[in-house]
Amino acid sequence: MLAPVYTTAQVRELEQAALRLPEAPRLMERAGLAAAQRARATMDDTMRRVLVVAGPGNNGGDAFEVAVHLKQWFYRLTVVCPGDPTGLPGDAAAALAKWTAAGGTIEASIPAGGRWDLVIDGLFGIGLQRPLDGSYAALVETINALHLPVLALDIASGINADTGAVMGCAVQATRTISFIGLKPGLLTLDGPDHCGELHVDSLGLDAEALLPAQGRLLDASALPQALARRPANFHKGLAGTAAILGGAAGMVGAAVLAGRAALKCGAGRVHLALLTEHPLRVDYGQPELMLRAPDGILRSDEMTVIAAGPGMGTDEGARRALRQAMASPAALLLDADALNLVGEDPELAESIANRQAATLLTPHPAEAGRLLGLSTRKVQEDRLAAALAIAKRYRAFAALKGNGTIVAAPDGRWWVNPTGNPGMAAAGMGDALTGLIAGLIAQGASPLDALLAGVWLHGTAGDAVAQANGGPLGVTASELIDRARSILNRTIYP
């Protein structure tokens, strides 16, 4: 099963549920031991000096528990706790008492000129609600200026655990150990840039038994979930028919890329419904694609899926073609200009929400803002909430693209994708994703399974291209499509 992801509110529910167990676990003690073991695993025998920064709340309590264990293992500790440590809450105060009883001392600030091999960031955890400023911001800047490996407890201090947003400033962690389960802020927006390599410790809880997760982390299992091996007795009609609607003047390449992606991930037949006044007669780079007038394709009942938007434009011809596509009984995937048309036309928006056949939306943040009547900034402030709002409003499966793409279903379930890299911020990447998803639907994958698999495959293929070329610069959509085909085949036919 895909790894669960919990919001801050859900983690609090889990903690309360754990306290109601017949033998309530001491979660802070377990967290301290787990983090101390992780810290020890990251250091070799020459690394013995550790700086522990403990904050004013329960995250600080976790840090004191870590310090107690490391001291028992003969590491040399410097423990910093800004402010008045006597104000720590319950379990955190008990952890401080343990540290003091072990002979530990506390510094009010990071000593100038100190030398350490590792920093334990226990300043602020998942409960942070306001931007860091003043002395706490200065402390974060000092930690970052040390340029040392940093192990963050639960989440890098300054990162919002639900949104991944930087709250004023944030610790730049090398690793993060997340307690009980993953949190969305570790996986999306700025979280991945600040939390580093992720480790999860359940603290001995069966979180799923206590609170079934609404959110999950995508992994390679999304591919075989979407697509099965073909029997030997197979023909192209069994692999479905995909249509790509788009390619207005000057933007034909977008539709071609989407069509090639659908074809190369296994669709039986792919039609390009081009909106340019001077359509191509053949794609000499991919002559298997069938180029036809939009009316002929959209009126046909042979389409398994229609993907509208790549290079579509927003003129009246595009609007008319989109209305035709929306009336089709086929599954409908909307991207790019198709989303912009829906976002600006209440009638189209209502028609999408009222469709009986499956609808999939794949907006980037600006397009998501248009769909919701929000600014791009507001969408990025809470990507999870935005994705869920789109899915609910349009009764569609939605993928909000970006760092940590979020897929949402109308019933409130959601997924976060960990694959992809900044080299994929390039022309044609969205068109390739559209084609991959359409190709999977054409072959019989359910719309949701196709969306999950397509998002994961798209990012993984981009990562493979970047790795093969020594870095993310210059990653192209065409390369990604070919790599996606290889990954898909290796997974389905190992």
N, C-alpha and C positions, 0 to 999 in steps of 0.2 A: 504494500500500500504506500502511496505517496506520503512523504513526511508531512506531519501537520504543521500549520503555522497559526499562531494565536495572537490576537490583539492584546493590548495591555489590560483591557477590561476582562477579557477571557482568562488571562493569566491570574488575575485577582480572584476570579471565580474558582479556578483550579486550586489556588492556595487555600481558599476557604473550604473547598470540598476535602482537601487533604487533612485539614484540621479536624474534620468531622469523622475521619476514619477511626476504627476501634483503637489502633495504635498510631496516633498522629505522629508523622515524621517531623524531625527537627530540620526543616528545610534549609535554614541558614547554615547550620553546621555541615550539612551535606554539600551545600554550594561551596563553602569554604574549602572543604577537602577536595572536591572535584577540581576547583580552580588551582589549588596548590599542586595537585598532581599534574595538571596541564602545564603549569609554570615550570615545574621540575623537568617535564618531558621536553620543553623547548630549550633548556640550557644544557651545555656540556659540562664536563668536570672542572673546566677552568672558570666557569661563570658562577660566582658565589654571592654577588652583591645585588640586592634587590631593593628598589624604591617602591614603597606601597603608598598610594594616595587614597585616603579614606574620606568619603563625603559625610554630610550631615544626616543621612537617612539610612535605610536598610542596605543600600549598596555599600555604604561605609561599614556596616556590620559584616557583610560578606568579606570585605577587605581585611578586617581585623581577624576573622577566622582564617583567612589565607596566611596572614602574617604569623599566627600562632603555629600553624603546621610547618611553615618554612623555617621558623626559628628552631623548632624541634628537630628539623633535618639539618641543622647547623649552617644555614645560610645567614649571611650578614644583612640585617634588615635596617632600613631607614623608613620609618612610618610617619607620614605627614597627614595631619587632620586639621584643616583650617577651621577657624571659629571655635566655639565652645563645645568640646566633646561630651560634656556632662548632659547635654540636651538630646542625646541620641535616644530613639524610641526603644521599647522593650528588648527584643532579641538583639538588636544592635548594641544596646548598652551592656548586655550580658557578654557579647563578643569582646567589647572593649575591656571589660573586667578580666576576661581570660588573658588578653594580651598584657595587661598590667600585672596580673598575677604571675605571668611567665617571665617577668622582669623586663618587659618591653617598655620603651619610652616613646613619646610623641613629639614631633616637631610641628610648629604652627605654619611653617612654609618650607619649601624645598631649599635645603642648604646650598648656598652658592659654592661652586667649585667641587661639589660632590661627584663621585664617580660610581656608576652602577652598570650592571649588565642587562637588567630588565626592569621595566616599570609595570606595576600592577595598577590599572586604572579602575578604582572603586569610588570615583567621585560622585557621579550621578548615574542612575540606572534607568529603568523603563518608566519611572514615575515622573520624569521631568516634564513640566508643563509650560515653562516660560523661558525666554532666551537667557543665556548666561551673560552676565555683565560684571563690571567691577572686579573685585578680587578673584572671583571664580573664573572669569574670562582670562584674567592675567595668569592664573594658575594653569589653565589649559594651554595657553601660549607658551608657558615655561616648559610644560611637559613635551610639547611638540618640538621646541627648540633644542631639547636634549638629543634628538635624532637617535633614539634608542629603540630596541624592540619593545612593544607595548602589548600587554595582554589585558584586554578590557573585560570587565565582569558584566555579563548579560548584554550590554551594548556599549559602544563607545560613548563616553560622556559628551553630552551636547547634541546627540542624534535623537530625534523623536522616534520612539519605538513603533509607532503606528504608521508614520508617514515617510520616514527616512530623511526628513528635512533637518538641516543644520539649525539649531536653536541658538543663534547668535554666533557661536563658534563651537568647535568640536575637536575632541582628541583624535589624532591620527593613529589608530591602533594597527598593530601588525596582525594580531589575532584577537578573536572574541570568543569567549565561551558563553553560550546562551543557555540559561537554566530552564528546565522543564520542557521547553520547545522553542522553535524558531519564532521570531516576530517579524512582521512585514517590514519594519524600518531597517532591518538588517539587509534586506534583499532588494530594495527599490530606491529610486531617486539618489540621494547622496550617501545612503547607508553603505553600499558596497565599497565606496571610495574611502570610507573612514573606519570600517569594522574589520577589514582584512580577511584573513582565513577564518572560516567559521567552524566552531566545534559545538556540539549540542550535548548536554548532559541532562538526562531526565530526572535526576535526583531520586531515582528509584520509584517514581510515580508512573502508573499507567494512565497517562493523560487522556488518552482516547476513551478509556472506560469511565473516567470521571466527567469528561465533557467532550463529546464528539466535535471534531474540528470542522469549521466551515471553510477554512483556508488550507491550501496544500502547496507544496513545492514540486514543480514539475521535474521529471527526470526521464531517462531513456525509455522507461516502461511505457511512455505515452505512444511510442511508435507501434509496437505490437498490439497495443490496445486498440489502435485505429485501423490497422491493416493486417490481414492474415496472409499466409503463403497461398499462392495460386495453385489450384489443382492442375495436372497436366492437360486435362480436357478443358481448355479455356479459349475464348476468342475475344476480340476487341470489344464486342458489344457488351460483354460482361464487365468491362472496365469503365463503362460509362462515357458520357459526353459532356464536356465542359465548354462553356461559352465565355469569352472575355469581351466585355462591352467597353469601348473606350477608343483611344487613338485618334483624337481630333488633330487637326492640322498642326504640325510641329511637335506633336507628342506621340507619334505612332510607336516609337521605341518602347514606351511604357507598356502598351498593350502587347507588343511582341515579347517583351521579357516575361510578362505574366503568362502568356500562352506557352512559351518555351518551358517555364517552370512546371506548369500543369502537365505538359506532355512528358517531360523527363522524370517526373515522379510517378508516372504510370497511367495517366488518363488514357482511355482507349481512343478517343477522338477529341480534338480541340478546335473550336471555331473561333476566329477573330471577327468580331462585329465592329468594324472600324468606322468612325464617324467623320473622317477626313473626306473632303470633297474629291480628292484624287487618291483613292485607296490603292494600296499595293495589290498587284495581281498574285504575287507569290512572295513568300519570305525565302530568299535563296539560301539563307543561313540555316533555316529550319523548314524545308519544303513540305514536311508532314503536316504543318498547320494549314487549316482550311480557312480562306479569307472570303467572307460573304457580306452582303449588305445586311445592316442591322435588322431591318424589317423581317427578312426571311428567317433569320435566326430566332428572333424574339417571338415570332408567331409559331415557331415549331414546337411540337410537344415532345421532341426527342431529347431535350436538354435535361441532364441530371442536376446541373448547377450552373448558375449564371453569376459571374463575378463582374461587377460594374464599377468603374471608376478610374482605372489606370489611363492617364492621359485623356480623360473624357471631356474636359472643359465644362463650362457652366452656361452655355448659351441655350436658346430655346430648343434646338435640336437635341442637345444632351438631355434636357429636362424631359422632352417627349419620349426619348428612348428609355429613360429611367422609369417613367410611368409604365411603359410596356413591360419592362423587366419585372417590376413589382407586381404586375398582374399575373405573372407566370406561376404555375404550380411547382416550379423547380425551387430548390434551395437557392437563396440569394445572398451573395457576399458583397458588401458595399465598402469601398475604400476611396480615399483621395477625393476627387471632385464629386463623386456620388454622395459622399458624406456632407460636403459643403452645400450641395443642392438641398439635401434633407434638412440641414441646419438652418437654412434661410427660408424654407417654405413649410409653414405649418400643415398644409394639406398633405404634402409628401410625408412629413413626419407622422401624421395620423395614419396614413395608409400603411407605413412600415409597421407601426404598432398593432395594426389590425390584420396583418397578414396571417394566413393559416399555415403556410409553409414556413420552414425554418429560415431565419434571417441571422446573418453574422455581420458585425461591424468591427472594423479594424482601424480606429482613428489614432493619429498621433496627438499629442496634447493640445495643439492649436485646433485641430478638427474636433476633438472632444469638447473643447470650450464652446465651439459653435453649436454642437449638438445639445449642450446643456444651457446655453445662454450665459456662459461664464468666461472670464478671461483665462488665457493660458496659465497665468501665474496661479489663479485660484485652483485650477485643475491640478497643477503640480504640487500645490500645498497639501493635498490629500488625494493621491492617485487612487488608492483603494476605494475611497468614497465615490470618486468620480466614475470609476469603472462600474461599480455597483449601481450607481444612479442611471448610467446609460443603459445598462442591461434591463433594469426595471422599467424605465420610461419607454423604451422602444420594444420591449418584450423580445429581446434578441440576445444572442451570445456576443459579448464584446471583448475585444482585446485592446487595452490601452497601451500603445507601444511606448518604448523608452527604456531607460536603464531599469531592469526588473519589470518587464512587460507583465501586466496584470490582466488575466482573463476572468471575466465575471459571467455568471449565469443569472437569468431573471429570478430564480428561486433563492438567491443570496449566497450561493456557493462561489468560491473564488480560488484562483491559482496564481502563483508567482513563478515566472520563468527566470532561472539563474544563468542562462546561456547568452552569448553575444558579447560584443566588444565595441569600443568607440570607432573602429574602422568602418563599422556598418552605418555610420552617419554619412551616407553617400547616395547619390542618385540611383534610383531603380530598386533599392532594397525593399521598399514597401510593395512594389509591383511583383517582385520575386516571391514575397510572402503570400500575396494574394493568389498567385498561381499555384504555389505549393498546397495551400489549403483547398483550393478548388479541385486540384488533381486528386487529393485524397477523398474528398466528398464524391467525386465522379466514380471512384472505385468502390464505393459502398460504405466508407466510414461515416459514422453518424456526424452531424454537423459539429457537435461539441468535441467529440474525439478528434475530428479533423483539425479543429482550431487549436486544441491543446498540442497535438502532435506537430502541426505545422509551425507553431510558434517555437517549440523546443528545437525542431529540426533546423529551422531557419537560423537560430542563434548558434547552434552547434556547428553548422556548416560554415558560418562566418568565422567562428573560432578556429576551425580547421584551416581555412584559407589564410588567416592571419598567422597561424603557427607555421604553415608551410613556407610563408614568405618572410619570416623573421620579425613580424610585427604587424600592427593593424593598418599602417598607412597604405593606401592604394587598393584596399579590398574592393572588388567590384561585384555587382549583382550577377553578372554572367558566370564568374568563377564560382560564386556561391551556389548557383543552381546545379552545376555539375558535381560539386562536392556533396550537395544534399542528396543527389541521386545515389552516390556511392555509399553514404552513411545509411540511407534507407534500405538499400539492398543488403548491406552487411548485417543490419539489424534483423530484417525479416528473413533473410536467408543466411544465417551464420554458418 
